[in-house]
Amino acid sequence: MTKKLILASSSPRRQELLQQVNIPFSLRKQGFDESQITTRDPVEKVEQLAIRKGRSVPFEHPDEVILSADTVVSFQGKIFEKPGNQAEAAEMMRVLSGEVHEVYTGVMIRSQEDEVVIVERTAVEFWPLTEEEINWYVSTDEPYDKAGAYGIQSLGAMFVKQITGDYYNVVGLSISRVTRELRRFSVYPEKG
């Protein structure tokens, strides 16, 4: 029996990735306060956030599978989450300029019978950025709802010199790994 996927995330990028591979889902708001997770370890942080978000969403039917996720950017032991303002976004871009940073996404998939937690890591190298590039970028709307103040799938792509690992993990969900895990939970792509 095919089960019904519930996405416990308001991220439009995660929704687009699931749609890209024809996995049907419904949205359900998660109610976890992210400020409760204070660890500075990026793996532990995304793991705990994914778990807590996923567990904050109740099952409404026995055939549901809940998917929750969280993404952070990490550089030299510091976690870069979503910037609160233009100055924070510009500072993040200055720090990441010409450097290699890591993007971690934690995912929890759970049913009433089982659950799995995965963490995916991707290394991203930025070109050296000029102040003019940084100021232009932070004057757009793009940096403010994204960990690390950039979106690799949109304007931020012009800053990326190379990546090592899963591109889609940087977008917000390692879709190939997630679809494989979803099979264990009887969630499959629809035929297009």
C-alpha positions as CSV (number, residue, x, y, z in Angstrom):
1,M,0.0,0.0,0.0
2,T,1.3,3.4,-1.0
3,K,1.5,5.8,2.0
4,K,0.8,9.6,2.0
5,L,3.7,12.0,2.4
6,I,3.3,15.0,4.7
7,L,6.0,17.7,4.3
8,A,6.6,19.5,7.6
9,S,8.4,22.4,6.0
10,S,7.4,25.7,4.7
11,S,10.5,25.9,2.4
12,P,9.4,26.5,-1.2
13,R,12.6,24.9,-2.4
14,R,11.9,21.6,-0.7
15,Q,8.4,21.6,-2.2
16,E,9.9,22.2,-5.7
17,L,12.4,19.4,-5.3
18,L,9.6,16.9,-4.3
19,Q,7.5,18.1,-7.2
20,Q,10.5,17.8,-9.6
21,V,10.6,14.0,-8.9
22,N,6.8,13.6,-8.9
23,I,6.4,12.7,-5.3
24,P,2.9,13.9,-4.1
25,F,2.7,15.5,-0.7
26,S,0.6,17.6,1.6
27,L,1.9,20.4,3.7
28,R,1.5,20.4,7.5
29,K,2.8,23.2,9.7
30,Q,5.4,22.1,12.3
31,G,5.3,23.9,15.6
32,F,8.8,23.6,17.0
33,D,10.7,26.7,18.3
34,E,14.1,26.4,16.6
35,S,15.8,28.6,19.2
36,Q,15.7,25.6,21.7
37,I,18.5,23.9,19.8
38,T,21.7,25.8,20.8
39,T,24.5,23.3,19.8
40,R,27.2,24.8,17.7
41,D,27.9,21.4,16.0
42,P,26.3,21.7,12.5
43,V,25.6,17.9,12.2
44,E,24.0,17.7,15.6
45,K,22.1,20.9,15.0
46,V,20.4,19.9,11.7
47,E,19.8,16.4,13.1
48,Q,18.1,17.7,16.2
49,L,16.1,20.3,14.3
50,A,14.8,17.8,11.8
51,I,13.9,15.4,14.6
52,R,12.1,18.0,16.7
53,K,10.3,19.5,13.8
54,G,9.1,16.1,12.6
55,R,7.9,15.1,16.0
56,S,6.0,18.3,16.5
57,V,3.7,17.3,13.6
58,P,1.0,14.9,14.6
59,F,-0.2,12.0,12.5
60,E,-3.8,12.3,11.4
61,H,-4.1,9.0,9.6
62,P,-2.2,5.7,10.0
63,D,-1.0,5.8,6.3
64,E,1.0,9.0,6.7
65,V,4.7,9.5,6.5
66,I,6.1,12.8,7.8
67,L,9.3,14.4,6.3
68,S,11.0,17.2,8.1
69,A,14.3,18.9,7.3
70,D,16.7,21.7,8.2
71,T,19.7,23.2,6.5
72,V,22.7,25.2,7.8
73,V,25.9,26.6,6.4
74,S,29.0,26.1,8.4
75,F,32.5,27.7,8.1
76,Q,35.4,27.2,10.4
77,G,33.2,26.0,13.2
78,K,30.6,28.8,12.9
79,I,27.0,28.1,11.8
80,F,25.5,30.6,9.4
81,E,21.7,30.5,9.5
82,K,19.3,33.0,7.8
83,P,20.6,36.6,8.1
84,G,18.4,39.0,10.1
85,N,19.3,42.1,8.0
86,Q,21.4,43.5,5.2
87,A,24.5,44.0,7.4
88,E,24.4,40.3,8.6
89,A,23.9,39.1,5.0
90,A,26.9,41.2,3.8
91,E,29.1,40.0,6.6
92,M,28.3,36.4,5.8
93,M,29.1,36.9,2.1
94,R,32.5,38.6,3.1
95,V,33.4,35.7,5.3
96,L,32.5,33.1,2.7
97,S,34.2,35.0,-0.1
98,G,37.1,32.9,-1.7
99,E,36.6,30.1,0.9
100,V,35.2,26.6,1.1
101,H,32.3,26.1,3.4
102,E,30.0,23.2,4.2
103,V,26.2,22.9,3.8
104,Y,24.5,20.4,6.1
105,T,20.9,19.2,5.7
106,G,19.3,17.0,8.3
107,V,16.2,15.0,7.4
108,M,13.8,12.9,9.4
109,I,11.3,10.6,7.8
110,R,8.9,8.9,10.1
111,S,5.8,6.7,10.1
112,Q,3.9,5.3,13.0
113,E,6.1,2.1,12.7
114,D,9.5,3.5,11.9
115,E,11.8,6.5,11.5
116,V,15.1,7.4,9.9
117,V,17.4,10.4,10.3
118,I,20.0,11.3,7.7
119,V,22.5,14.1,7.5
120,E,24.0,15.1,4.1
121,R,27.1,17.3,3.7
122,T,28.2,19.2,0.7
123,A,31.3,21.4,0.4
124,V,30.9,24.7,-1.6
125,E,33.7,27.0,-2.7
126,F,33.0,30.6,-3.5
127,W,34.9,32.8,-5.9
128,P,36.5,35.8,-4.2
129,L,33.8,38.5,-4.1
130,T,34.1,42.2,-4.5
131,E,32.4,44.7,-2.2
132,E,30.4,45.8,-5.3
133,E,29.1,42.2,-5.8
134,I,28.2,41.7,-2.2
135,N,26.4,45.1,-1.9
136,W,24.5,44.4,-5.1
137,Y,23.5,40.9,-3.9
138,V,22.3,41.9,-0.4
139,S,20.2,44.7,-2.0
140,T,18.1,42.0,-3.6
141,D,15.4,40.0,-1.7
142,E,17.3,36.7,-2.1
143,P,19.6,36.4,0.9
144,Y,17.0,36.7,3.7
145,D,15.3,33.4,3.8
146,K,18.3,31.2,3.2
147,A,21.0,29.7,5.4
148,G,24.3,31.4,4.7
149,A,22.6,34.3,3.0
150,Y,22.6,32.7,-0.5
151,G,20.6,30.5,-2.8
152,I,22.7,28.3,-5.1
153,Q,19.6,27.7,-7.3
154,S,19.2,31.4,-8.1
155,L,21.3,34.5,-8.0
156,G,23.8,33.0,-5.6
157,A,24.8,30.6,-8.3
158,M,27.2,33.2,-9.7
159,F,29.4,33.1,-6.6
160,V,29.9,29.4,-6.6
161,K,33.3,28.2,-8.0
162,Q,32.7,24.5,-7.3
163,I,30.9,22.1,-5.1
164,T,31.9,18.6,-3.8
165,G,28.8,16.5,-3.0
166,D,25.1,16.8,-3.7
167,Y,24.0,20.0,-5.3
168,Y,20.4,19.4,-4.2
169,N,21.6,19.2,-0.6
170,V,22.7,22.8,-0.9
171,V,19.2,23.7,-2.3
172,G,17.7,22.2,0.9
173,L,17.1,18.5,0.3
174,S,19.3,15.6,-1.0
175,I,16.4,14.5,-3.2
176,S,18.1,11.3,-4.6
177,R,18.9,10.1,-1.1
178,V,15.5,11.1,0.3
179,T,13.6,9.3,-2.5
180,R,15.5,6.1,-1.8
181,E,14.7,6.4,1.9
182,L,11.1,7.1,1.1
183,R,10.8,3.8,-0.7
184,R,11.3,2.0,2.7
185,F,8.2,3.9,3.9
186,S,6.1,3.0,0.8
187,V,6.2,6.5,-0.7
188,Y,6.9,6.6,-4.4
189,P,7.0,9.0,-7.3
190,E,3.9,9.1,-9.5
191,K,4.3,8.2,-13.1
192,G,4.5,11.4,-15.2
